[in-house]
Amino acid sequence: MITLLFLVITFVLLVFSEKWIHQHLHGVALLVSGHTQVALYLYALLLFPGILLHELSHWLMARLLGVKTGKIRLLPEQDRNGHVRLGSLQVEQVDVARASLIGVAPLLTGSLVVLAIGYLAFDVGQTGLALLSGDVGAMAGAVTDIVQTPDMWLWLYLLFAVANAMLPSSTDRQTWPPVILFLSLAALLSYLAGGQVLVSNVAPLIAAGLRWLAVAFAITLLANVPFMLLIALAEWGMGELRGQKVYYK
């Protein structure tokens, strides 16, 4: 339950931080360029590694499930209501199970990339142990190691770009409600029919997966903090320089 609660909290915070980043990054691009279309392309360019991974994840999952795909579009589009689509992939209509797996693919691959960068580039495992130990010296050493990581800003940028493009879009989530309902009912019926042993065997695997996902979300939130500060500072500075301000709905 603690893992699930931590996962929910980090996910909610991640959704809000991603929304803020997308809005204000677009706003900074608009202040810098002074042109709506140029700002749209500049904003998309800053997140391009994550956009590419997002659409390739859809494509790979579709291919693995035997679903036909069309063209991948990596150029941003904005409709009349101001809604921005940074990328898209044409996929044939299939059953809700396969459509849901295709929709969730970017979240899975994005989380794996976030974990890989966090553990391999920044050794967040040791950082976590230092925080848990409460040893101020160990925590200071862990932070120093992170700052001294070779190509630190490159890894942080990749982490930022991937993490803020991995959440499923509204289109990706369209088929989720019936699948979630079906899985919930199936789990309940299995338990009522005497499937306690099965549940007890599967539960540790599910818990381990949830822990890894929660860690990926936590790493993302920590990586977002310095970029949010930079974006806020850039927006304020450009606004003062131009004598303009961006308003968000």
matplotlib code that plots the C-alpha trace (Angstrom):
import matplotlib.pyplot as plt

x = [0.0, 2.9, 4.4, 1.0, 0.5, 4.0, 3.4, 0.1, 1.6, 4.6, 2.4, 0.1, 3.0, 4.6, 1.4, 1.2, 4.9, 4.8, 1.8, 3.6, 6.8, 5.0, 3.0, 5.9, 8.5, 6.2, 5.7, 9.5, 9.8, 7.1, 8.9, 12.2, 11.0, 8.1, 6.4, 3.7, 4.8, 8.5, 7.8, 5.9, 8.9, 11.4, 9.3, 9.1, 12.8, 13.7, 11.8, 12.6, 14.5, 11.5, 9.0, 11.0, 11.1, 7.4, 6.3, 8.9, 7.5, 4.0, 5.4, 7.5, 4.6, 2.2, 4.7, 5.1, 1.3, 0.9, -0.9, -0.5, 1.0, 1.2, 3.5, 5.2, 4.8, 7.4, 6.5, 4.3, 0.7, -1.6, -5.4, -7.7, -8.4, -4.7, -4.1, -0.6, 0.3, 4.1, 4.0, 1.7, 1.5, -1.2, -2.4, -5.2, -8.2, -7.9, -9.3, -9.1, -6.4, -3.9, -4.8, -4.2, -0.8, 0.2, -1.1, 0.9, 4.2, 5.8, 5.3, 7.0, 10.0, 10.3, 10.4, 13.1, 15.2, 14.8, 15.8, 18.8, 20.0, 19.4, 21.2, 24.0, 24.8, 24.0, 24.1, 20.8, 20.9, 23.8, 22.1, 19.0, 21.0, 22.7, 19.4, 18.0, 21.0, 20.6, 24.3, 24.9, 28.4, 27.2, 24.4, 26.9, 29.2, 26.3, 25.3, 28.9, 29.2, 26.1, 27.4, 30.8, 29.2, 30.8, 28.5, 26.1, 24.0, 23.7, 22.4, 20.0, 18.7, 18.0, 16.3, 14.2, 13.3, 12.3, 10.5, 8.4, 7.2, 6.5, 3.1, 0.3, -1.8, -5.6, -5.7, -3.5, -5.8, -9.1, -9.2, -8.0, -11.3, -12.8, -9.5, -8.9, -12.5, -12.1, -8.8, -10.3, -13.3, -11.1, -8.9, -11.9, -13.6, -10.3, -9.9, -13.5, -13.2, -10.4, -7.5, -5.7, -2.6, -2.4, -2.8, -0.2, 2.3, 1.6, 1.4, 5.2, 5.8, 3.3, 4.7, 8.2, 7.0, 5.2, 8.3, 10.4, 7.8, 7.6, 11.4, 11.3, 8.7, 10.7, 13.8, 11.9, 10.5, 14.0, 15.4, 12.5, 13.2, 16.3, 14.8, 11.6, 13.7, 15.6, 12.4, 10.8, 13.9, 14.1, 10.4, 10.8, 14.0, 12.6, 9.4, 11.3, 13.5, 10.6, 8.1, 5.7, 4.0, 2.5, -0.9, -1.9, -5.5]
y = [0.0, 2.4, 1.7, 2.2, 5.5, 6.7, 5.8, 7.7, 10.8, 10.8, 10.2, 13.1, 15.4, 14.3, 15.1, 18.6, 19.2, 18.0, 20.2, 23.2, 22.5, 22.1, 25.3, 27.5, 26.0, 26.9, 30.3, 30.9, 29.8, 32.4, 35.2, 34.3, 34.0, 36.4, 34.2, 31.6, 29.0, 29.4, 29.1, 25.9, 24.3, 25.6, 24.2, 20.8, 20.8, 21.1, 17.9, 16.1, 13.1, 12.3, 12.8, 10.4, 7.8, 8.2, 7.6, 4.8, 3.1, 3.1, 1.8, -1.0, -2.2, -2.2, -4.3, -6.7, -7.1, -7.5, -4.2, -2.3, 1.2, 4.1, 7.1, 8.5, 12.3, 14.2, 17.7, 19.6, 20.7, 23.1, 23.1, 26.0, 25.5, 25.9, 22.2, 21.1, 17.6, 17.1, 13.8, 11.1, 7.6, 6.2, 2.8, 0.6, 0.1, -3.0, -4.5, -2.6, -4.9, -4.3, -0.6, -0.2, -1.8, 0.4, 3.5, 2.6, 1.7, 5.2, 5.2, 1.8, 2.6, 6.1, 4.8, 2.3, 5.0, 7.2, 4.4, 3.5, 7.1, 7.5, 4.4, 4.2, 7.9, 9.3, 6.2, 7.2, 3.9, 5.2, 8.6, 6.9, 4.9, 8.1, 9.8, 6.8, 6.7, 10.3, 10.7, 14.4, 13.6, 10.7, 12.9, 15.7, 13.2, 11.7, 15.2, 16.0, 12.8, 13.7, 17.2, 15.8, 13.2, 13.4, 15.2, 15.9, 18.5, 16.2, 13.4, 15.7, 17.1, 13.6, 12.7, 15.9, 15.4, 11.7, 12.1, 15.0, 13.2, 9.7, 10.2, 8.9, 11.5, 11.7, 9.6, 6.9, 6.7, 6.3, 2.5, 2.3, 2.4, -0.8, -2.7, -1.5, -2.5, -5.9, -6.6, -5.4, -7.7, -10.6, -10.2, -9.9, -13.0, -15.0, -14.0, -14.9, -18.2, -19.3, -17.7, -16.4, -18.6, -17.1, -13.6, -14.1, -15.4, -12.6, -9.8, -9.6, -9.3, -6.5, -4.7, -4.9, -3.4, -0.6, 0.2, 0.5, 2.7, 4.9, 5.3, 6.3, 8.9, 10.2, 10.5, 12.4, 14.9, 15.5, 16.1, 18.4, 20.8, 22.5, 22.8, 24.3, 26.9, 27.6, 27.9, 30.2, 32.4, 32.5, 33.4, 36.2, 37.5, 37.5, 39.0, 41.9, 42.3, 42.4, 44.1, 41.2, 38.5, 35.1, 34.2, 30.5, 29.1]
z = [0.0, 0.8, -2.7, -4.4, -2.5, -3.4, -7.0, -7.1, -5.5, -7.8, -10.8, -9.9, -9.3, -12.6, -14.5, -13.1, -13.6, -17.2, -18.0, -16.4, -18.4, -21.7, -21.2, -20.1, -22.4, -25.3, -23.7, -23.6, -27.2, -28.1, -26.2, -27.8, -31.4, -31.4, -34.0, -33.3, -35.9, -35.1, -31.4, -32.0, -33.9, -31.3, -28.5, -30.2, -31.0, -27.4, -26.6, -29.8, -28.3, -26.1, -29.0, -31.2, -28.5, -27.8, -31.4, -32.0, -28.8, -30.4, -33.6, -32.0, -29.8, -32.8, -34.8, -32.0, -31.7, -35.5, -35.9, -39.2, -38.9, -41.3, -41.3, -38.2, -38.0, -35.9, -36.9, -34.4, -35.3, -33.5, -34.0, -33.9, -30.2, -29.5, -28.7, -29.8, -31.1, -31.1, -33.0, -34.3, -35.7, -37.9, -36.5, -37.7, -35.5, -33.4, -30.2, -27.0, -25.5, -28.2, -28.5, -24.8, -25.0, -27.9, -26.0, -22.8, -24.7, -24.4, -20.7, -20.4, -22.6, -21.3, -17.7, -18.7, -20.2, -17.2, -14.9, -17.1, -17.1, -13.4, -12.3, -15.0, -15.4, -11.9, -9.7, -7.9, -6.1, -3.9, -3.6, -2.3, 0.3, 1.4, 1.9, 3.8, 6.1, 7.2, 7.1, 6.1, 4.9, 2.7, 1.2, 0.5, -1.2, -3.3, -4.5, -5.3, -7.3, -9.3, -10.0, -11.1, -13.5, -16.9, -19.4, -16.6, -18.5, -21.5, -19.4, -17.6, -20.9, -22.3, -19.0, -19.2, -22.9, -22.5, -19.2, -20.4, -23.5, -22.1, -20.6, -22.8, -24.7, -24.5, -27.7, -26.2, -23.1, -25.0, -24.7, -21.1, -19.1, -20.4, -20.0, -16.5, -15.6, -17.2, -15.3, -12.0, -12.4, -13.5, -10.4, -8.1, -9.5, -9.3, -5.7, -4.8, -6.6, -4.4, -6.2, -3.1, -3.8, -7.3, -6.0, -3.3, -6.0, -8.5, -5.9, -5.3, -9.0, -9.4, -6.3, -7.7, -11.0, -9.2, -7.1, -10.3, -11.9, -8.7, -8.7, -12.4, -11.6, -8.6, -10.7, -13.3, -10.7, -9.3, -12.8, -13.7, -10.7, -12.2, -15.6, -14.2, -12.4, -15.7, -17.7, -15.1, -15.1, -18.9, -19.1, -16.6, -18.2, -21.8, -20.6, -18.9, -22.0, -24.4, -22.1, -22.8, -20.8, -21.8, -20.4, -20.0, -20.0]

ax = plt.figure().add_subplot(projection="3d")
ax.plot(x, y, z, "-o")
ax.set_aspect("equal")
plt.show()
